[in-house]
Amino acid sequence: MKKNLVALAVAAAFVVPGVAFASTSSNRDTGPVVFGYAQITGAQQFGIPASQSSGLIFGANRIRLGFKGEAVPGVTYFVQGAWDNAGIIGDGLNNGLGSNIATKGGQAQLMDAYINFAPVPFAQLQVGKFKTPEGLEYTSVAGNELTFIFRNMGQSLLPGRSAGAMIHAGNVMGTGIGYAVGIFDNTSLDNYTAFSNGNTFGGGQGHLLNGNGKYITSGMLSYSMGPLLTAEVSGSMGTARAYHGTNKLTSWNVGLSGGMMGIKYGAGYTRTDGTSTIGYMNATPNSVGTVNASDWHAELAANLHEMTLTPDWLDVEPAVRYDQYHVTGAGTLGNATVGVNYFVNPNNPHAAEIQLNYILATRGGSINNAYGYPNGTAPINGVAYNTMMLQFQAGF
């Protein structure tokens, strides 16, 4: 009880100065701004067993629509909805366009809904549903600004989105140092992650008014030298459904990215220890006990237009990435991606672009245990077979 009162008092301490600051400023109309984008994607896999269907499939990787603005000076809001499988079940493409029939994939989801109080820039309070602060690419690169069609497979090892509160800041006092620390409900609200857990609420007076006393805590420390280099270290702690008396769950991540003169690079490593077994992470035949898993990736891209090698009408960017996902004692899945991006307008590259990716998949170890029979299951953003993908994107 005392801990809960202290937490509420700390949150109030950040909000009250912001309210006082806002009351002295004009309440001008500052929004909302409407934004959105669509990614229409086609995919074809190769080497599928004869017992399974094989063919070209059309879908939508992401379809997003949202609103953002400033309620009063110092208080901003952000609301984003999703009409796609990347937002709903995490598999990226199949039936991504949904359906007008509720039982045939006609679903939508509120991806983000949060309010940010900024009484001072070096200590801001964000509350609502949003991404927990772990993973450089996951937290800093929007879905319509990715170098590749899919993010790296390490996303399934992160807490992802949850509901909670976070204190954060970027470039504190001009030092290039940023930080974030937050506490969230004891489950990821993104499906098929290591932190997905249905045991969110406790008993007592109404499930929505009483928690179970367990939480996800996440934190990140970053340093930026501008476009040349950004580096971060982050981690999370939570609980999973207990197997054999243990329910401790931890994850941590290190990452870096940057570039100059058209060259872009990025790399990262993520590890999760103690997660309960789910789907592609089964380390024992009976799917019991806890498992440890990790992912590392490295990528490189070269924008030929920014390097002054192509004219304005030919803004192309070849890119390569290697991504390896490993389940301790089970197996390894490697995805090597070769891609090229075409931006219609170099001055607004992500407003309209075309992405072509070819993903080469390699599997090792006890892949039946790691990826399920008949070796067709993979982590979020991973593929178990060689895959060609073509994506068209437009947004506003």
C-alpha positions in Angstrom: 0.0 0.0 0.0 2.8 2.4 0.9 4.7 1.6 -2.3 1.5 2.4 -4.3 1.0 5.7 -2.6 4.7 6.7 -3.1 4.3 5.8 -6.9 1.2 8.0 -7.2 3.0 10.9 -5.3 6.0 10.7 -7.7 3.7 10.8 -10.7 1.8 13.8 -9.3 5.0 15.6 -8.6 5.7 15.6 -12.4 2.2 16.5 -13.5 1.5 19.4 -11.1 4.4 21.6 -12.4 3.2 21.0 -15.9 -0.4 22.0 -15.1 0.8 25.1 -13.4 3.0 26.0 -16.4 0.1 25.4 -18.8 -2.3 27.6 -16.9 -0.2 30.6 -17.6 -0.1 30.1 -21.3 -2.7 30.7 -24.0 -5.0 27.8 -24.8 -4.6 28.1 -28.6 -5.8 25.4 -31.0 -2.7 23.2 -31.7 -4.2 20.2 -33.4 -4.9 17.5 -33.8 -2.6 16.4 -36.7 -3.9 13.4 -38.6 -1.3 11.0 -39.9 -1.3 7.5 -41.4 0.2 5.1 -43.9 -0.4 1.9 -45.7 2.0 -0.9 -46.6 0.6 -3.3 -49.3 2.8 -6.3 -49.5 3.2 -9.4 -51.7 5.2 -12.5 -50.7 6.3 -15.8 -52.1 8.1 -18.5 -50.2 10.3 -21.2 -51.8 11.2 -24.7 -50.7 7.9 -25.3 -48.9 7.2 -29.1 -48.3 4.9 -30.7 -50.9 2.3 -31.2 -48.1 1.8 -27.5 -47.7 0.4 -24.9 -50.1 2.8 -22.7 -52.0 2.0 -19.5 -53.9 2.0 -15.8 -54.0 0.0 -14.0 -51.3 -1.1 -10.4 -51.1 -1.7 -8.6 -47.8 -0.9 -5.5 -45.8 2.1 -5.5 -43.5 0.9 -2.3 -41.8 -2.1 0.0 -42.1 -2.0 2.8 -39.5 -4.1 5.9 -38.8 -3.6 8.2 -35.9 -3.9 11.6 -34.3 -1.4 13.6 -32.4 -1.2 17.1 -31.0 -0.7 19.5 -28.1 -3.6 19.7 -25.6 -2.1 22.7 -23.9 1.5 23.9 -23.8 3.6 21.2 -22.2 1.0 18.4 -22.6 0.9 16.4 -25.8 -1.1 13.3 -26.8 -0.7 10.5 -29.3 -3.3 7.9 -30.5 -2.6 5.3 -33.2 -4.8 2.6 -34.5 -3.8 -0.5 -36.6 -5.7 -2.5 -39.2 -3.0 -5.1 -39.9 -1.6 -8.4 -38.6 1.7 -6.8 -37.5 -0.4 -5.0 -34.9 -2.9 -7.7 -34.1 -1.1 -11.1 -34.0 2.5 -10.3 -35.0 2.8 -12.5 -38.1 3.3 -9.6 -40.5 1.3 -10.4 -43.6 -1.3 -13.2 -43.9 -4.8 -11.7 -44.2 -3.3 -8.3 -43.4 -6.0 -6.5 -45.2 -8.6 -8.1 -42.9 -12.2 -8.8 -43.9 -15.6 -7.3 -43.6 -16.6 -10.6 -41.8 -15.7 -10.5 -38.1 -14.7 -14.2 -38.0 -12.4 -13.8 -41.1 -9.8 -11.4 -39.8 -11.9 -8.2 -39.7 -10.1 -6.7 -36.7 -8.5 -3.4 -35.6 -6.4 -2.6 -32.6 -5.4 0.5 -30.7 -1.7 0.4 -31.0 -0.7 3.4 -28.9 -2.6 5.8 -26.7 -0.6 8.0 -24.4 -0.2 11.5 -22.9 3.1 13.2 -22.3 3.6 15.8 -19.6 6.8 17.9 -20.1 7.1 20.5 -17.3 10.8 20.5 -18.0 12.5 18.8 -21.0 14.9 16.7 -19.0 12.2 14.9 -16.9 9.0 14.1 -18.9 6.2 11.8 -17.8 4.5 9.6 -20.3 1.4 7.6 -19.3 -0.8 5.2 -21.3 -0.2 2.4 -23.7 3.1 2.6 -25.7 6.4 0.8 -26.4 8.4 -0.1 -23.3 11.9 1.5 -23.5 14.0 -1.5 -24.7 15.6 -2.1 -28.1 17.1 0.7 -30.3 15.5 -0.1 -33.6 12.2 -1.0 -32.0 11.8 2.2 -30.0 13.5 4.7 -32.4 12.5 3.7 -35.9 8.8 3.9 -37.0 7.3 1.1 -39.0 7.2 3.3 -42.1 10.8 4.3 -41.9 12.4 0.8 -41.7 15.3 -0.1 -44.0 13.8 -3.5 -44.5 10.2 -4.7 -44.7 10.5 -6.7 -41.4 12.2 -5.6 -38.2 14.8 -7.9 -36.7 13.6 -11.1 -35.0 14.8 -9.8 -31.6 11.4 -8.1 -31.3 9.9 -11.2 -29.9 12.3 -11.1 -27.0 11.3 -7.6 -25.9 8.3 -6.6 -23.8 6.9 -4.5 -26.7 3.9 -2.4 -25.8 2.2 -2.4 -22.5 0.2 0.0 -20.3 2.1 2.0 -17.7 4.1 5.1 -16.8 7.5 6.2 -17.9 9.9 9.1 -17.0 12.2 9.9 -19.9 14.2 12.5 -21.8 16.5 12.8 -24.8 19.7 14.9 -25.1 19.7 16.0 -21.5 21.0 19.5 -21.2 22.6 19.2 -24.6 24.9 16.3 -23.6 23.6 13.8 -26.1 22.6 11.5 -23.2 19.0 10.1 -23.1 17.3 8.0 -20.6 13.9 6.3 -19.9 12.6 4.2 -17.0 9.1 2.9 -16.6 6.8 0.5 -14.8 4.1 -1.4 -16.6 1.3 -3.9 -16.2 2.7 -7.5 -15.9 2.1 -8.4 -19.6 3.1 -7.4 -23.1 0.1 -6.2 -25.0 1.8 -7.4 -28.2 1.1 -11.1 -28.9 3.8 -13.8 -29.3 6.5 -12.1 -27.3 8.4 -13.5 -24.4 6.6 -11.2 -22.0 3.0 -12.0 -23.2 1.2 -13.2 -20.2 -2.5 -13.3 -19.5 -2.1 -13.0 -15.7 -2.4 -9.2 -15.5 -5.0 -8.6 -12.8 -5.4 -9.6 -9.2 -8.5 -10.4 -7.3 -10.5 -8.1 -5.1 -12.7 -5.2 -6.1 -13.0 -5.6 -9.9 -10.1 -6.8 -12.1 -9.6 -3.4 -13.6 -9.1 -1.8 -10.3 -6.7 -4.2 -8.6 -3.4 -5.5 -9.9 -1.6 -8.8 -9.1 1.4 -7.1 -7.5 3.7 -7.9 -10.3 5.0 -5.6 -13.0 7.3 -5.2 -16.0 10.0 -2.6 -15.3 12.1 -1.3 -18.2 14.9 1.1 -18.6 17.2 2.6 -21.3 20.3 4.7 -21.4 21.5 6.1 -24.7 24.1 8.4 -26.1 23.9 10.2 -29.5 26.6 12.0 -31.5 24.0 13.1 -34.0 23.5 11.2 -37.3 26.9 9.6 -37.0 26.3 7.4 -34.0 23.6 6.5 -31.5 24.2 3.8 -29.0 22.0 2.4 -26.2 21.8 -0.2 -23.5 18.4 -1.3 -22.2 16.7 -4.0 -20.2 13.5 -5.2 -18.6 12.4 -7.4 -15.7 9.0 -9.1 -15.4 7.4 -12.4 -14.5 6.1 -15.2 -16.6 3.7 -18.1 -15.9 5.6 -20.3 -13.4 7.1 -23.5 -14.6 8.8 -25.8 -12.0 8.7 -23.0 -9.4 10.3 -20.2 -11.3 8.7 -17.2 -13.0 11.6 -14.8 -13.2 12.0 -13.1 -16.6 14.7 -10.8 -17.7 15.8 -9.3 -21.0 18.5 -6.9 -22.1 19.6 -5.2 -25.3 22.5 -3.3 -26.7 22.4 -1.5 -30.0 23.9 1.1 -32.2 23.1 2.8 -35.5 24.2 5.8 -37.5 25.6 6.9 -40.8 27.0 9.7 -43.0 27.0 10.7 -46.7 24.4 8.1 -47.6 26.0 5.2 -45.8 23.8 3.7 -43.0 24.6 1.0 -40.5 23.0 -0.7 -37.5 23.6 -3.6 -35.2 22.1 -5.1 -32.0 22.0 -8.0 -29.6 19.0 -9.0 -27.4 18.9 -11.8 -24.8 16.0 -13.1 -22.7 16.3 -15.5 -19.8 13.6 -17.4 -18.1 10.7 -17.1 -20.4 8.0 -19.7 -20.5 7.9 -21.8 -23.6 5.7 -20.6 -26.5 5.5 -21.9 -30.1 8.9 -21.4 -31.7 10.7 -21.4 -28.3 9.9 -25.0 -27.2 13.2 -26.3 -25.7 11.8 -29.6 -24.4 9.4 -32.1 -26.1 6.7 -31.5 -23.6 6.9 -27.7 -23.7 7.6 -27.3 -20.0 10.3 -25.5 -18.1 11.8 -22.1 -19.1 14.2 -21.3 -21.9 16.8 -18.8 -22.8 16.9 -17.2 -26.3 19.0 -14.5 -28.0 19.1 -12.6 -31.3 21.8 -10.5 -33.0 21.7 -8.6 -36.2 23.9 -6.3 -38.3 22.9 -4.3 -41.3 24.3 -1.9 -43.9 22.7 0.3 -46.5 23.9 2.8 -49.1 21.6 5.5 -50.5 23.0 6.2 -54.0 21.2 9.5 -54.4 22.6 10.9 -51.1 26.0 9.7 -52.4 25.3 11.8 -55.6 25.6 8.7 -57.7 22.1 8.8 -59.1 19.7 11.7 -60.3 16.7 12.9 -58.3 14.3 10.6 -60.2 16.3 7.5 -59.2 16.6 7.6 -55.4 17.6 3.9 -54.7 19.1 2.3 -51.6 20.5 -1.2 -51.7 20.8 -2.8 -48.3 21.9 -6.1 -46.6 21.2 -7.6 -43.2 22.0 -10.7 -41.3 19.8 -11.7 -38.4 20.3 -14.8 -36.2 17.8 -16.1 -33.6 19.0 -18.8 -31.2 17.1 -20.8 -28.6 19.5 -22.3 -26.0 19.5 -26.1 -26.3 17.1 -26.1 -29.2 18.1 -24.5 -32.5 19.1 -21.5 -34.6 17.3 -19.6 -37.3 19.3 -17.3 -39.6 17.8 -14.8 -42.0 20.0 -13.1 -44.5 18.2 -10.3 -46.3 19.2 -8.6 -49.5 17.0 -5.6 -50.4 16.6 -2.4 -52.4 14.5 0.6 -51.6 13.1 3.1 -54.1 11.9 6.5 -52.9 9.7 8.4 -55.2 10.5 11.8 -53.8 14.0 12.3 -52.3 12.8 15.3 -50.3 10.1 13.2 -48.6 11.4 9.6 -49.0 8.9 7.7 -46.8 5.8 9.4 -48.2 5.9 7.0 -51.1 8.4 4.1 -51.5 8.8 0.6 -52.9 10.8 -2.1 -51.1 12.0 -5.4 -52.5 13.5 -8.0 -50.1 14.8 -11.5 -50.7 15.3 -13.4 -47.4 17.5 -16.5 -47.3 16.7 -18.8 -44.3 19.0 -21.2 -42.7 18.1 -23.5 -39.8 20.3 -25.5 -37.5 20.1 -27.7 -34.3 16.9 -29.4 -33.2 14.7 -27.3 -35.4 11.6 -29.5 -34.8 11.7 -28.5 -31.2 12.7 -24.9 -31.9 10.4 -24.1 -34.8 7.6 -26.7 -34.6 6.7 -29.5 -37.0 7.1 -29.4 -40.0 9.6 -26.6 -39.4 7.3 -23.9 -40.6 7.0 -21.7 -37.5 9.4 -18.8 -36.8 9.7 -15.9 -34.4 8.1 -12.5 -35.1 9.7 -11.0 -38.3 11.4 -14.3 -39.1 10.9 -16.7 -42.0 11.7 -20.5 -42.0 11.9 -20.7 -45.8 13.5 -18.5 -48.5 11.1 -15.6 -49.2 10.7 -12.9 -51.8 8.7 -9.8 -50.6 7.6 -6.7 -52.5 6.0 -3.8 -50.6 4.4 -0.6 -51.7 4.1 2.2 -49.2 2.3 5.6 -49.1 1.4 7.8 -46.3 0.7 11.3 -45.1 
